[in-house]
Amino acid sequence: MQECWQQRIGWDDLLTPTLQEKWQVLVKDLSILESVKFPRNTVNEKEPIKLHVFCDASGKAYGTVAYLVSNGQANYLTSKARVAPLKKRSLSQLELTALLLGTRLAHYLIKV
């Protein structure tokens, strides 16, 4: 996506041959996801529950993931990811942006 933005390719424009190849690889890799399972177990309301939120960033993307932990068992809850902006930012700035995303996600989850 970032490369499309950098090359100023519009939504209705054709991709360059290089980007078409990358797209085909991505589509092929996505078919593997059908076999990946993330069980979303429920937790016992009588047991103490902890919310764990992890954040990370790279030059291309940043994101956060949330788990519910109860009785020493971590259960995947949800996650968010974003493409890094085209305007170059330092890794520290992107890490702080990921932290903001994680904080907002935690606040939302606690509220609901």
N, C-alpha and C positions, 0 to 999 in steps of 0.2 A: 504494500500500500504506500509505504514511504517513497519507494522508487517511482511509483506513478505520480505522486505529488511533485517530486523533484523534477520529473520530466514534463510536468504540466499536462498530463494526459487527462482528458475529460472523461466523464462517465460513459459517453456514447462513442468515444474514439476507440480505434483498434489498438491493441497492445503491440509493442515492438516484438520481433521474433524472440529476443532474449527473455522478455517478460512473459511471453506465451509459454516458453519452455519452463520457466519457474512456476507458472500457474499450473501447468500439467503435472509437475512433480508434487505440488501442494495438493491438488485434487486426488492424486494417487495415494498420497500419505493420509489424507482424510478418511479414505475407505478403511484404513486400519483401525480408526477410532470406534468402529462398530463393535469391536471385540473388547474395548476398554469399559470396565464397569466401576462405578463409584457407589458403593452401597450407602444409602442414607438411613442409617439406623436411628430409631427413636431412642430417646433417653428417658430414664425413670425420673419422674418429677420429684420423687421422694429423696433422690440422691443429689448431692451438690453438683452443680454444673458450672464449668468454666468455659469462657469464650477465649479462644486463642486466635490472634490475627497476625499473619506474617506478610511482610511487604518486601519487594525487591525491584530493582531497576537495572536496565542496561542502556546502551546508546540507541537501541531500536525500540524498546518497549518498557513499560513498567506495569506492575500489578500487585494484587493483594489476594490472599486466600484466608478463609475463616473456617475454624474447626470448633466443634463442641467436644469438650473432654469431660468424661464421667467415668468413675471407677477405673481410671488408668487407661481407658480406651478412647482414642480420638476418632471422631466421625466428621468427615468432610461435610461442610454446610453450604458454602457458596464461594465464588471468587469473582474478581473483576480484573480486566486487563485493558490497557490503552496503548496505542502506538505513540512513540515519542514524537514530540513536535518537530517540524522541519527546522525551526530556528534552533541552532546548536545550543545546547545547555550542558553544563558540566555534569558529571556523574553524581556529584553531591546534590545538585539541584533536582535531578531526576529522582534520586533516592528520597528527597524531601517531598516531592510530588507524589511518589508512591506511598509515603507515610500519610500524607493528607488523604489520599484515596482510601487507605486502610482505616484511618480514623473515622472518616465519613461512613464507611461500611459498618464498622463496629457500632457507631452511634445509631445507625438505622436498625441494625439487628437487635440492639438492646431495647430500642423503642417498640419494635414489633414483638 
